[in-house]
Amino acid sequence: MIGEWLRNASAVTVLTGAGISTDSGIPDFRGPQGVWTKDPQAAAMSTIDVYVADPAVRRRAWRSRRDHPAWGAEPNAGHRALVDLERAGRLRAIVTQNIDGLHQKAGSDPDLVIEVHGTMLEAECLMCGRRTPMPEVLARIDQGEEDPPCPECGGIQKSATISFGQPLKPEVFAAAERAARECDVFLAVGSSLGVQPAAGLCVEAVESGARLVIVNAQETPYDRLADAIVREPIGTVLPTLLSETC
């Protein structure tokens, strides 16, 4: 059934969440072994007001960025399956909530990857907006700086990601909305669909006539809207589903 929908689709938009990267050794946030499940205080590092106000939180955040498993991670079968879908000419876009850059590392066209929550591969100054490659800032951590300020204006820096309390980039989310509206199948993979407004793209797609397929280990708030739900491991089931279309 799902295979037939995908075979007949001329445009597939894929929303990916943390679950697609767990097979690459990057833990998710809300799953049984998730970062915030195991350490609820870790969420403070992703809350902009707390981050700006508390130097101790920033110091912990910089250590966490330096030690993030994404730096040694490689794309897995799920990421590669989406590259195959692109090469088959059926991919409208990948709208990703992930910040790890693994879609691009797998070979996805960067122009087709919409990073609604930003990227951990760059640092951004909260005062002047200067962007710096993250390895350059992490080198300063290794040299003893605990909370490295912006080299341009001395402002507070953080990863170029969207924290709780920060608005999404309007132009980025507008592109995600267009991708949701302009597809025949909207495939939500490895997302709890609990973070707005990204999760609401499911509604955009369904209201525009797309079939909604959810591939996620746990239940989501949008299961009732789905035309099909798959609970099998992403690294196994996604290549199988998409191989029928390529």
C-alpha positions in Angstrom: 0.0 0.0 0.0 2.6 2.6 1.0 4.9 1.3 -1.7 2.2 1.9 -4.3 1.6 5.5 -3.0 5.3 6.2 -3.3 5.6 4.6 -6.7 2.7 6.7 -8.0 3.9 9.9 -6.4 5.7 12.6 -8.5 6.7 14.6 -5.4 7.5 13.3 -1.9 8.3 15.6 0.9 10.1 14.0 3.9 10.1 15.5 7.4 12.9 14.0 9.5 13.4 14.1 13.2 16.0 12.9 15.6 14.9 9.2 15.2 16.5 9.0 11.8 19.9 9.7 13.3 19.8 7.3 16.2 21.3 4.5 14.0 24.3 6.9 13.5 24.9 7.0 17.3 23.2 10.3 17.9 20.6 10.0 20.7 17.1 11.5 20.3 15.6 13.9 22.8 12.3 12.4 23.9 12.6 8.7 23.4 13.2 6.2 26.2 17.0 6.8 25.9 16.6 10.4 24.9 18.9 13.2 26.0 16.1 15.1 27.8 14.5 11.9 29.1 17.7 10.8 30.9 18.7 14.4 31.9 15.8 16.8 32.1 18.1 19.7 33.0 19.8 19.3 29.7 16.8 21.1 28.1 18.0 24.3 29.7 20.9 24.4 27.3 18.3 24.7 24.5 16.2 27.4 26.1 17.3 30.8 24.9 16.3 32.9 28.0 18.2 30.5 30.3 21.2 30.3 28.0 21.6 34.1 27.7 21.0 34.7 31.5 23.2 31.9 33.0 26.9 31.6 32.2 27.0 28.2 33.8 24.5 26.9 31.3 26.5 28.4 28.5 29.7 26.7 29.7 27.9 23.4 29.9 26.5 23.9 26.5 29.9 24.5 24.9 31.3 21.4 26.5 28.3 19.5 25.2 28.8 20.9 21.7 32.5 19.9 21.7 31.6 16.4 22.8 28.6 15.9 20.6 28.5 12.5 18.9 27.6 14.1 15.6 31.2 15.0 15.0 32.1 11.4 14.6 28.8 10.2 13.1 28.3 8.8 9.7 25.0 8.7 7.7 23.1 5.5 8.0 20.8 3.5 5.7 17.9 5.8 6.4 19.8 8.9 5.2 21.1 7.0 2.2 17.6 5.8 1.2 16.5 9.4 0.9 19.5 10.1 -1.4 18.2 7.3 -3.6 14.7 8.8 -3.6 16.3 12.1 -4.8 18.2 10.4 -7.5 15.0 8.8 -8.7 13.6 12.3 -9.2 10.7 11.9 -6.7 12.0 14.0 -3.8 10.4 17.4 -3.4 12.4 18.3 -0.3 13.7 17.0 3.0 12.5 19.2 5.8 14.6 18.3 8.8 14.3 19.1 12.4 17.9 17.8 12.9 20.9 19.9 13.2 23.6 17.3 12.5 24.1 17.8 8.8 23.9 14.0 8.1 21.5 14.4 5.2 24.1 16.5 3.3 26.9 14.2 4.4 25.0 11.3 2.9 24.9 13.1 -0.4 21.5 14.9 -0.4 21.5 18.1 -2.4 21.9 20.9 0.1 19.3 22.9 -1.9 16.7 20.2 -1.2 17.5 20.1 2.6 15.5 22.6 4.6 17.0 22.8 8.1 14.1 24.4 10.1 15.9 24.2 13.4 19.3 25.4 12.0 22.7 23.7 12.1 25.2 22.8 14.8 28.0 23.1 12.2 28.2 26.9 12.7 28.2 29.3 15.6 26.2 32.5 15.6 26.6 35.7 17.6 23.3 36.7 19.3 24.3 40.3 19.1 25.8 41.0 15.6 24.7 37.8 13.8 28.2 36.8 12.7 28.5 33.2 11.7 31.7 31.2 12.4 32.4 27.5 11.5 31.8 25.6 14.7 35.2 23.8 14.7 36.9 27.3 15.0 35.0 28.1 18.1 35.4 24.6 19.6 39.2 25.0 19.1 39.0 27.9 21.5 37.2 25.6 24.1 40.1 23.2 23.8 42.5 26.1 24.4 40.8 26.9 27.7 38.0 29.4 26.9 34.8 28.2 28.6 32.3 30.7 27.0 34.0 32.1 23.9 32.6 35.5 23.0 32.1 36.7 19.4 35.5 37.8 17.9 33.7 40.6 16.1 31.7 42.3 18.8 32.2 40.4 22.0 28.6 39.2 22.1 27.3 35.8 23.3 27.7 33.0 20.8 25.7 29.8 20.5 25.2 27.2 17.8 23.3 28.4 14.8 20.3 26.4 15.9 16.8 27.4 17.0 16.4 27.2 20.7 13.2 27.2 22.6 12.0 30.8 22.8 13.6 31.7 19.4 11.5 32.2 16.3 12.2 30.1 13.2 13.7 31.9 10.3 10.6 33.1 8.3 12.2 32.3 4.9 13.2 28.9 5.9 9.9 27.9 7.3 8.1 29.4 4.3 10.1 27.0 2.1 9.1 24.1 4.4 5.4 25.1 4.1 5.7 25.2 0.3 7.3 21.7 0.3 4.4 20.4 2.5 1.8 21.8 0.2 3.5 20.7 -3.1 3.7 17.0 -2.5 1.7 13.8 -3.2 3.1 12.0 -0.1 4.3 13.6 3.1 6.6 11.1 4.9 7.3 12.0 8.6 10.3 9.9 9.7 11.7 9.7 13.2 9.9 12.7 14.7 7.8 12.8 17.8 5.8 15.5 16.0 5.6 17.3 19.3 7.4 20.5 18.4 5.5 23.3 16.6 5.4 24.7 14.1 7.3 21.9 12.3 4.9 19.2 13.3 2.0 21.2 11.9 3.4 20.7 8.4 1.6 17.3 8.6 -1.7 19.3 8.5 -0.5 21.5 5.7 0.2 18.5 3.6 -3.0 16.6 4.3 -5.1 19.7 3.7 -3.4 20.1 0.4 -4.3 16.6 -0.6 -1.2 14.6 0.2 -1.2 11.2 1.9 0.5 11.3 5.3 2.8 8.4 6.3 4.3 8.4 9.7 7.4 6.2 10.5 8.2 6.5 14.2 8.7 4.1 17.1 6.3 5.9 19.4 2.8 7.3 19.0 2.6 10.9 17.8 -0.2 13.5 18.1 -0.8 13.3 14.3 -1.3 9.5 14.1 -5.1 10.1 13.7 -4.5 12.0 10.5 -2.1 9.5 9.0 -3.0 7.3 6.1 -0.4 4.8 7.3 1.7 4.3 10.4 4.9 2.3 10.5 6.6 1.4 13.9 9.4 -0.7 12.5 13.1 0.5 12.8 13.8 3.3 10.5 17.1 2.0 9.2 15.4 -1.2 8.1 12.0 -0.1 6.9 12.8 3.1 5.1 15.3 1.6 2.6 12.7 -1.2 2.0 9.8 1.2 1.4 11.8 3.6 -0.8 13.6 0.8 -2.8 10.2 0.0 -4.4 10.1 3.5 -5.9 13.7 3.9 -7.1 
